Amino acid sequence: MDLRDLIDLSFLQEFQDNFASCVGVASLTEDAGGNALTRPSCFTEFCRNVVRATDKGLQRCRQCEIQGGEKAARTGKPAVYHCHAGLVDFAAPIMLEGKQIGAIFGGQILTEPPDEKKFRKIAGEIGINPNKYMAAIKEIPIVPESKVQIAARVLSSVANTFSRIAYQKLKLQEWNRELALANNGLNNILNTMSDGVLIINKEGTVTRVNKITEQIFGKSSTELVNQPIINLVGDKTPCTKLLEQHESYHDIEVLVDSSIGRIHCLSSGTLILDEQLMASSGVIIIRPMEKVQKLINRLSGAHATFKFDDIIGQSPALLKSINMAAKAALGKSNILLEGESGTGKEIFAQAIHNQSWQNQGPFLAINCGAIPRELLGSELFGYADGAFTGAKRGGRPGKFELASGGTLFLDEIGDMPLDQQVALLRVLQEHSLTRIGDDKIIPVDVRIICATNKKLAMEVKKGNFRQDLFYRLNVVSIQIPPLRERREDIAILFNYMLKTIGQEVHTHIKYVNPEVMALLKEYHWPGNVRELQNVVERIVNINDGDVVTLEHLPEYILSNQEEAVERFPWLPPNNEEYSSERERGRFWQEIKERKRIIDLLDHFGGNISKVAKEMNISRSTLYRRIEQYKISI
């Protein structure tokens, strides 16, 4: 450690000058390496212009000073010695933690008249004219040895004082370094926290904030620091009472004013006590409710998993719906999905969310028809503490708050009670809500996707659905076709489900008999894709082999003879004629031929001649096939 960093050299110079002047000796302060730290005080003409004027003399002077300082440091006492020039010097070390870091020197005196023979010899060794040397020696003051010892002790006492000053300064620097490290560490901790942190003094004034606090309030730290906390969070929050009541609090809901409006937050506060256990300051944590809700949604699985690529099918009707949904996803308007139960409305809703600008936000779904009328409002809009008997202490956020920044999917919107439709309309218009039993207005940023298996326009005419809400929701209406209107997708869906469900239960189906697929394509599927999925699950679970036959189909699809005769009038009872593999192949060909005849008759407007020519068969053969397949013309 450099002595220059530990002692005020100007103060040391002042002492050295006064000491040399009062005692009548020369004085100088050097570091442990013999480098001067101060200007020489009262140096004699002999030392300055005679001895130190030669390189050899100057070198010897420095060696003597270093040895004198080391001797004093080694013995722990001031060292009195004869220098190489024959004069009496003394040194007092400046120590730091047991190590010499410098020394204060005094001397350039004699304690008795000079011995001419001795000094002439020294002059010759240094390379100085003896006569000049002796002339200068005679100007050196003679001081009694007792006074020299006293001066050395005084110098030692002063050196000890400077040693203590150096030690204290060193410790102060170490403390300051540790404090700076602690402060930097605290700053790093504060600025890496995902919550806002405000530190207030005992007067309730903000003394420190982190970066997240600046983001929450939309203000810089210079604008926030020195502000009373009540100016930031209001005077009704527990933040303002923290120091007054001397009680910490945890996870209390507060509304704070920011540059973008009021923000709903959770707040916690902790006291900081001094050595007398008195509250000296406090730490306030502010966590935007949006972050809390995102965490809840992430842990509870409130996210969309399906994308448009996951929607299976190639029919024009389905592709039209997908195309419209993909375009609507890029906007911000509300979307209404209309379709029968089981057509995949929620899959469409998730795909829209994943392709929208809110795809990083939550996706929450609620079935408006599955929740009791009296609970639907609290589920959607939340409730405050004590709002009703049985309400959860502290209140509870509703689906709108939890979905803020993302998408809320309202399934079966047509079953929503009229009184809740009024509340929903208000939220959609004002983009804010008030919890049940509370008066705080909470802003929400949610995109609404609704779904229904009803014709909402008809429900409006019947008085079951509000017209104004219908127009608010029906900005982009998307019709999802039922499975019976996209029969070309049945085989694609069946094979896809057979593969995926089979993998789940470790079953591998290698072959599906053609008559099975023919029956599946002719079935009217009132339950749509969901019903088809149930049929596939049944097939996978009851199948002991790797081939799907008619016996694996549900009874309501195959065994109902009236339905079978209605769909396949030419089919013999109990399918006896198609028991062999070859006969089943013929059955499949007959199904395809019947369908082709029906399509051509429709295409040519019932013109038998044109149909027969297109099929490259005679009119009589065509009439025979029409009668065989019981086709109405």
N, C-alpha and C positions, 0 to 999 in steps of 0.2 A: 504494500500500500504506500503510495507516494505521500510524503509529509505535506506537500503543497495542498493536497485535497482535504487535509484534516485540521490544519491550523491557519489562522488568519495571519499571513506573513507581514502585513502592514502593522498589526499589533505587535508581532514578534520583533520587527525592526525598531519600533518605538521603544520597547523595553530594552533591547540591546544597546541602543544609543544612550539611553538614560543610565543604564548600568555602567557602561564603559566610562561615561563622563563622571559619574559620582565616585567610582572606585579608582579611576585613574589607570585603567588598563585598556588594552585593545580587545575587541570582541567580534566574533563571527559565528554564524550558524550554518551548518552543512548537513546534507543528508548522509545516509550510511555509506554512500559511494564516494564521499569527499567532494561533492558538488555544492557550491555555495548557494544558499537559499536567501541570504540577506546581503546587503552591502556591508563592507568592513566598517567597524565603528572605532574611531580613535587609533587607527593603525599608525605605528611609528614610521618615521622617515627611513629608519634602518631596515625595517621589514619590507616596506612598500617599494622603495627605490634602490635598495642595495641587495638584499637577499633574494627577494622575489623577482628582481629584474633579470636574473639569469634563468635559463631553462632548468639547469640542474638544481638551483636553489628552490625554484617553485615546485619542482617535482618532490624534492625532499620535504618541503613544508607540508604538502598534501599527504605524504606518507606518514609523517609525524602526527598529523591531525587524525588520520584514520586509526592509527595505532592507539592514540590517546583515547579516542571515543570508544574503541573496542575494549580497552583496559577498564575504563569506567563502567562499561556495560557488563563486563565479566565479573567485576568485584562488587558492583552495586553501589559504589561510592564514587565521589568525584575524584578524578585522577589528576595529580599534580606531577609534572615531569619536566625535564630539560629537553628542549627541542634540538634539532640537529645544528642550529645556529648558535647554541649555547645559552639561549634565553629560557626563562621559566614560563611555562604555559600550564593551563589547567582546563579540564573538559568535564562536562556533565551530560550524560546520555539522555536522549528522549526515547522512551521505550513504548512498545505497543504489544500487549499480550506476550510478554517475555522476549520480544525481539527488538533490537535496536533499529530505529528508523531515521535517527539523526543525532546531532550533538550540538551543544552550545559551547563555544570556546572563549577563553579569556587568557590574558597574559601579555607576552612581549615585554617582560620586565626582568629585573635582576633582584636577587635577594642579598647580594654582596658585591663589592667592587669587582670589576672584571679582571681576570687573570690574563695579562697581555700575551704570554706565551701560548696559552690555550686557544685564545681567540685568533691569533695569527695563524696557528696551525689549521683551525677550522676554515679560515679565509682561503688558505691555500687549497684545501680539499674542495671547496665550492668553486674556486677559480676566480676569486675576487682579490683585488689589490689589498694587501694586509694593512697598509697605512690608511687607505680609505675605510677599510673595515673597522679599524680601531677608532678612527675619528667618529664614525657613526655610533659605535658601541657606547662611547662616553656620553651620548645624549639619552641613553636608555635610563628611565627612572629606576631607583633602587627602593624596593618595598620590603619591609620586614616579613619574614616567613610566616609569622603568626597571622598577619593581615591577609597574606595570600590564602592561607587555609580558610579564613573566614569568608573571603570572596568566593572561594571554590564551593563552600557549603551553601552560600546564598544562591550561586548559580545552579547548584544541584537541586535546591528547593524549587527554583523557578522551572527547571527542566522537568521535575516531577509534576509540576502543575500543568505544563504543556503536554506531558504524557497523558494525564487524566483528561485534558481537553481533547486530545487526539482519540483516546479510547471512547469517550462519549460521542464524539462526532462519528466515529466508525460505527458504533452501535446505532446511532440515529440514522445513518445511511442504510444500515442493514434493515432497520425497522421500516424505513421509508421504502426500501426495495421490496420487502415482504408485503407492506401495505399496498404498494403499486401492483404486485403480483396478485394479491387477494382482490384488489379492485378490478384488475383486468379479468381475473377469473369470474368475479361476480358479474361484470359486464357481459362476458361471454355466455355465462349461464342465463342471464336475463334475456339476451338477444337471441339465444337458441331455443328459448321456451316458446311453445305454441300458444301460450296465453298472454294476455296483457298484464303487465305488472306496474303498479304505481306505489311509490314509497312516499309517505306523508310524515311531516313532523308533528309535534304535539299540538300545534295550532291548527292542524288540518290542512296545511299547505303542501302541495305536491313538490317534492324535492328531486324525484328521479322517476324516469319512465323507461320502458324498453321499446324496441322497434315495433312489436306487435301492438302496443298501446297506441303508437302513432298511427298505425294502419286502421285500428278500430275507430279512433276519433277523427281520422283524416286530418291530423294536425302534426306539426313538427314538435320535437321535444322542447324547443325554445318557447313555443306557444303554450305548452302544457305545464312546464315547470314554473313554480311560483304562483300557480293558480290555486285558489281554494277548491277543495275537493267537491264542495257543494255546487260549484259552477259547472262541474263536469258530469256529476251523477244525480244532482238534485238533492234537496234537503230531507227527503222522506226515505231514503235508502239507509240500510244498516252501515254503509261506508262512513257516513257522517257521524254516526253514534259510536263508532269503534273506540275512539279515544275517550269519549265521555263516559261510556258505560263500562269500559275496561273489559269487554267480553269479545272473544273471537266469534266469528260466524262462518258458516260453510254452506255453499251452494244455494244462495238466495237469489231469486230471479229479480233482475233490475232492468230498467230501460235507460240507456244512455243516449245522449244527443251526439250525433256525428255529422260530418259534412254531407252525408247522403240521407239524413233523417234519423229517426229513432231506431236503435238497434237493441234487440232483445238479448240479454246476456245472463249468465250465471256468475255470481260474485262470491268470493270468500275473502275474509280479512283476518289477519293475525297481528297481535301486539308485539312490539319490540321493547323489552324492559332494560333499564339501566342497572348499575351496580346496586342501587337501593331498591330494586325491584319495582320501580315506578315506570309507568308507560312513557317512553320518550319519543316513540314514533310507531308507525304501523305499515304493514305491507298489505296491499289490496290486489287480489287476483281477479281479472275480468276475462271471462271466457264466452265468446259469442255463442249464442244458442245454436246457430247454424252448424258450428263445429261439433257441438255435443250431439246434435241430431245426426250429423254425418257418421259419427262414431257409432251411435246406436244403430243406424241403418246398416252400417258395414258389418257389425257384429250380429245383427238379427237377420242378415241376408236380404235386406231391402234393396236389391239391385236387379237389373234386367239381365237375363242370360241369352235370350234369343235375338238373332239378327235376321234380316231379310233372306240371307242365304240358307237359314234353317227352315224356311217355309217350303215344303215339298209339294211340287206339282208343276205342270206345264200347260194346263188348260188356258185358253184365252181369257176366260172370265177371271181366273185367279191372277194371272199375270197383269191384267188390267187393274185389279185391286192393289197389287203389290206396287205397281208403277205409281199409282195415285198416292199411296201411303208414303212411298219414298220421297216424293216431291213435297208432300205436306210436312214431312219430318223436318225439313230444312227451315221451315217458318216457325212462328211463335203462336199461331192461332190454335184455338181449341179444335179438337177432332172428335167426331162422332162415328163410332164403328157400329154398323147395323148388320145383324146376321143371326141365324138360328143358333140355338145352344149347341156347343160342340164343334163349331166351325173354326175355332182358333182365334177368337177376338183378342184374348190376352197375349197370344204370341205376336199378333200384329202390333199391339200396344207396346210390347217390349222392344220389338224391332224398330218401331218409330222412335222410341226413346234413345236407343243405342245409336241411331243415325242423326240425332238432333244435337243442337248446341248445348243441351242440358245433360249430355251423356255421362259427364263426370259427376253429376248429382245423383240423388237417390231415386229409386223407382218404387213407389208404394201402390199397392192395389187394395181396394176395399169393395166388398160386395154389398151394395146398398139394399139388396133384398134379403140378405142373410142376417142382418143385425136388427134386433128389436127396435121398434119405432122410438121408444123413449131413450135408447142408448145411442142412436145414430148421431145425434148432435154432438155429444161428448166425444165420440170417436172421431168425428170430422174436425171439430173446432177446439177440443180440449176443454178443461175446466180448471177453475181456481181452487185454492184450499178452502174447504168448507162449503163448496158450492151446493152440495146436496148430501143427504144421509148416505154414508158409505163411500164418500169421495176420498180418494187417496190423499194423505197428508202432504201438503206442499203443492197439490195440484198435479196436473198431467197435461202435456202437450197433445194436440190432436194430430190427425194425419196430415192436415194442411201444413202445420209447422214442421213436422218431421220430413215432409217432402219438399220443403223450401229449397230452391235451387235445382230442383229436378222435376219429376213428373208424378202426378197423382192419377191413377187409373180408377175411375168410378165405374165398376161393373154393375150391370142391371140397373142403370140409372132410371129406367122407366118405373121401377118399384119404389123410388124415393117418395116419402110422404110430402104432401104439399107444404106443410109448415117448414120443413127442412129445405125445400126448394127455394123458399124465400131467403133463408140464411145463406144458401149456396150462391144465389144470384148476387147478394150484397158483397160477398167475398170476391166473386169474379169481377164485379164492377170496380171495387175500391182497392183490390189487391192488398187487403188487410183484414184482420179479424179481431174479435174480442172473445176471449174464453168465456164459457158459461160461468156466471157468478163473479165476473171481474169487469173492470172498466178500462183496463189498459188496452190500447190499440197496438196490435202486433203486426208489422208489415210482413207479407209473404210473397214470394216470387215462385209461383208454381205453374207449370203447364198442365192443362186438364185434357185427359183423353177419356171419353165416355164410351160405354158399350151397352147395347140393349138388344134383346131378341124380340122386342116389340116395335111396331111402327109408331114412332113418337108423334108423327103428324096426326095419326088417328087418335092417339091418347090425348093430344091437345084438344081435338074436337069433342072428345068425350068428357073433357074437364078433369082428366086425371093428371095432366101435366101442364105446367104454366107455359103460356105461349112466349113470354119474354125470356124465360130461361131456355126454352127450346131454340129461339133465335140466337141466344148467346152461345149455346153449345154447338149448334148446327152450322158452324162456319165452314168446316170441311167434312163432308159426309162421305163415308166409304162403305160400300156394300160388299160384304164378304159372301161369296156364293156358297150355297149348301153343297154337300158332296154329290147329291143326285144330279146337280147341274154341271158337274165336272167329272163325269164318269171315266174319262180318259186318264184321270189321276189316280183312280182306285188301285190299279195294278202297281203304279209307282209307289204309292203310300203303303200298300200291303207288303210289298217286297222290302221296303225300307224298314218298316216296323218289324217284320219277321226277322230281319238281320239284327237290328239293334236290341230287340227284346230277347232274341235267342242268345245273343252274346251275354246278356245279363244273367241268364239262367244256364249258360254253358250248353246250349242246344244248337245243333247245326242242321237246318232243313236244306236238303239238296234239290227237292223237286216238288212242284205244286201241280196237281192234276188240272188239265184245262177246264173241266167241268166246274171245278171249285171257283176258278177265276170268273167263269161265265155267270155263275150264280151271284157272286159278289158284285159284279158289274150291273146285274139286273135288279138287285135289291134296292129298295128306295131309301135306306139309311136315314131314318128320322132323327137318329142321334148324331149323324154326321161323322166327322173324323174321330171324335171321342168314342163313338160306338164301334167304329172300325178298329180302333186300338184295343178295345175290350175283346173283340172277336179274335184278334191276333194273339193277345195274351192267353186267351182260352186255348187256342190251337197249340201254342208253344208248351203250355203246361200239361195238356192231356196227351200230347203226341209222344209215343214211345219209340218211333223210328225217325227216318229222315225224309219221309214223303207225306205231303198233306193231301188227304182225300176227302170225299164228301162226308164221311162219317165224323170228321173233326169239326164240321161246321155246327153252329148252335141249332137247336131244334126249330126255333122260330124262323130261321132262314131256309132250312131244307125240308124239314119233316111236315110242315103244314101243306098238305096236298092241295088245298084250295088255292093258296097263294102260288104254289108251284105250277098248277095247271093254268092259272091266270097268266103267269109270266111265260111258261113254256107249254102251250096247249098241245103240242104234238108229243110231249114227253110221256112215255108209258108209265103206268102206275108203279111206284116203288123203284123206278129206274132199272128194272130187271134187264131190259134189253141192252144196257150199257155197262154190264158187269166186267167184261174183259177190257184189257188195255186197248186193243184194236177198236172195239166198239166205242170206247170213250173218246178215241181220236175222231171217229166218225161223228160223234155227238158234237164235238168242238167245231168241226167243219160245218155242220148243220146250223149251229148258232151263228157263225160268221156269215153264212150264206143268207140266212133269214134277215140278218141286220142289213146286209148289202141290198137285198131286194126292197126292204122298207125305205132305205135311204134313196135308192134310184127312183122309186115310185114318187117319193116326195119331191125329188129333183125335177123329174119330167112331168109333174102334175098328173100322175096316174096314167100316163100314156104307155100301154102294154107293149106296143110295137117298139118304141124307142128303148124301153127297159130291156126287152129281149135282145135287141140288136147290140146294146151296150154289154150285155152279159154273154153274147155270142151263143145263144140258145134259141130254140124255136118258141113261138107264142104258146103252143100247146104244152111244151115242157114248163114254161113259166107259169101257166095257169095251174098245172099239176103241183108245182112247188108252192104256189100261193095257197092252194087248198090244203096241202100237206102241213104247211107251217101255220095254217089258220090265220092268215094275214087278211085284214079287212081292207077292201078297196072301194 
